[in-house]
Amino acid sequence: MSDSLEENQKAWIYAVNLNQIDGAYHPSALLTAMMKDEIQGGISLLKK
């Protein structure tokens, strides 16, 4: 793994851990459904 990639990965892990100081992140059911719809192309505003 390159040094830059490894540094980015460590920074990402640190940011995620910092963001979860008050407990693990659990997305709401609504957010989960919206993310699933977006991944499947159901709600994107950028569709042509």
Backbone torsions as a table, in degrees:
resi	resn	phi	psi	omega
1	MET	NA	135.2	-179.3
2	SER	-70.8	156.8	-178.7
3	ASP	-60.4	-42.5	-178.9
4	SER	-63.6	-44.1	179.3
5	LEU	-64.0	-41.5	179.5
6	GLU	-65.5	-40.6	178.0
7	GLU	-64.2	-42.4	178.2
8	ASN	-62.7	-40.6	179.7
9	GLN	-65.0	-42.8	178.5
10	LYS	-63.7	-41.4	179.2
11	ALA	-63.5	-41.0	179.5
12	TRP	-64.4	-46.5	179.6
13	ILE	-61.1	-42.5	178.1
14	TYR	-61.1	-44.9	-179.1
15	ALA	-63.8	-41.9	178.7
16	VAL	-63.7	-45.3	179.4
17	ASN	-63.9	-41.0	178.7
18	LEU	-62.8	-38.2	-179.3
19	ASN	-70.0	-17.1	-176.8
20	GLN	-108.2	23.2	-178.9
21	ILE	-56.8	-37.3	-177.9
22	ASP	-88.8	13.2	177.8
23	GLY	126.7	166.7	-178.7
24	ALA	-64.8	146.7	179.1
25	TYR	-81.0	129.1	175.8
26	HIS	-129.3	108.8	-178.8
27	PRO	-65.2	149.8	178.3
28	SER	-69.6	161.8	178.4
29	ALA	-61.6	-38.2	179.6
30	LEU	-64.4	-46.8	179.3
31	LEU	-62.5	-41.7	178.8
32	THR	-60.5	-44.3	179.8
33	ALA	-65.5	-40.9	179.2
34	MET	-65.5	-40.5	178.5
35	MET	-63.8	-41.5	178.9
36	LYS	-63.0	-44.9	178.4
37	ASP	-62.0	-41.6	-178.9
38	GLU	-66.3	-42.6	178.8
39	ILE	-59.9	-36.6	-179.6
40	GLN	-84.7	1.6	177.0
41	GLY	81.8	19.4	-174.5
42	GLY	-80.9	-26.7	-174.0
43	ILE	-129.0	8.2	-175.9
44	SER	-62.3	134.7	176.9
45	LEU	-83.9	-6.7	-176.3
46	LEU	-97.8	7.1	179.6
47	LYS	-65.7	146.0	178.4
48	LYS	-97.1	NA	NA
